[in-house]
């Protein structure tokens, strides 16, 4: 259960790059996540919070400037699965953060046996493109978008994805698609903190008897730096934020080494 938005900073500005924000919605009984830390994954370094249940994650950014995030998918109807123990979806993000480019991500996604996992949607972003794979338990759907097409929105909910996409999409279009370029980041944060008092279960900052928004993670990749901010509480509750950064290693830098 999550809400993810992605905006691109103009290439003409001194802040060329992108910004991704995700609300993590979880069962109230699930153990609290571990704060972000620097993790070695393959030949790359990445910053990510960790889920102590399976040692996976739902969001991370690596030193190639790639951000990978994941949402659960809640489709209607019967879904298929492989026999035997299923793998944690959070391991998908860790594995993809070992990639050095979106080209590598796309190759890994094409090789992935998605049926070993419960339904999910994984997103991988660099300064120019967004790559996604959606597995609904029956079939996989791959897509590629240029990051300058528009701000992007992805949502999921244990109530059923179709129940929340309508109201959240309408709010997203009202707040972000109409925003001036200089106001996009501010409106993005306001969107992720939005609550409908009469319908908290449908809200971006959601709350139900069994689940709620438990954290907000923001990633900015600008120039040669990647930064991750982690607010380990609902956006409307105070807490000590954690901020970590990485220097981005360009292919020419790796060759020089």
Residue, then its C-alpha position, 0 to 999 in steps of 0.5 A: x500500500x503506497x502512493x508514489x509521485x515523480x517530478x522532473x526539474x527542468x534541464x534549463x534550471x540549475x537544479x536539473x534532475x528529478x524528485x520522487x516521494x513515496x508514502x508507505x502504508x502498512x498494517x498497524x501490526x507490522x514491525x517498524x522499519x529500520x531507518x535508512x543506511x548505506x548498503x552495498x548491493x552488487x558493485x554499487x552503493x545504495x541508500x535505503x530504509x530496511x524492512x526487518x521482516x524480510x530484510x528488503x526495502x520499498x525505496x532506495x537510490x544508488x550511486x548511479x543516480x537510479x531510484x527504485x521503488x515498489x508498490x503492492x498491487x491489489x487486483x480483483x479476481x483470482x491470481x496465479x502463483x508458483x508452488x512453494x514458498x514465495x519471495x518477499x517483494x522488497x528483495x526486488x528493489x535491493x536486487x535492482x539497485x545493483x544495476x548501473x543503468x536503466x538498460x540493466x534494469x530493463x534486462x533484469x526485469x525481462x528475466x524476472x520470474x514475477x510469479x515467485x512474488x505476490x503482485x507488485x509494481x516496481x518503478x526505476x527512474x533516472x534523470x531521463x526515463x521511468x521504467x516500470x513492471x506491473x505484475x498482477x498475479x496473472x500477467x506482467x506489463x512493462x512500460x517506459x516513459x520519458x520523465x519530461x512527459x508529466x508528473x507521474x502518480x502510482x497508488x495502491x491500497x488494500x481496499x483494492x487499487x481501483x477504489x483509491x485511484x480515482x479520488x487520488x488522481x483527481x487531487x493529483x491533477x488539481x495540485x500538481x498538473x496545474x502547478x507552476x514549475x517552481x511550485x512543483x516540489x511544494x505541491x508534491x509535499x502537500x499532496x503526500x500530506x493530504x487527508x480527507x477528514x471524512x474519508x481517511x481510508x481513501x486519503x493520500x495520508x491514509x488511516x484505517x482501523x487496520x492500517x495507516x501511512x507509516x512513513x514518507x521518503x523523498x529522493x532528489x537526484x540533482x547533478x552529481x548528488x543523490x539525497x534521501x530524506x526519511x520521515x519515519x512517521x505519518x506526514x502530519x506527525x513530528x519525528x526526527x528525519x534522517x537524511x543521507x546522500x551519495x555522490x553519483x559515479x558516472x560511467x567515465x569515472x568507473x572506467x578511470x578507476 
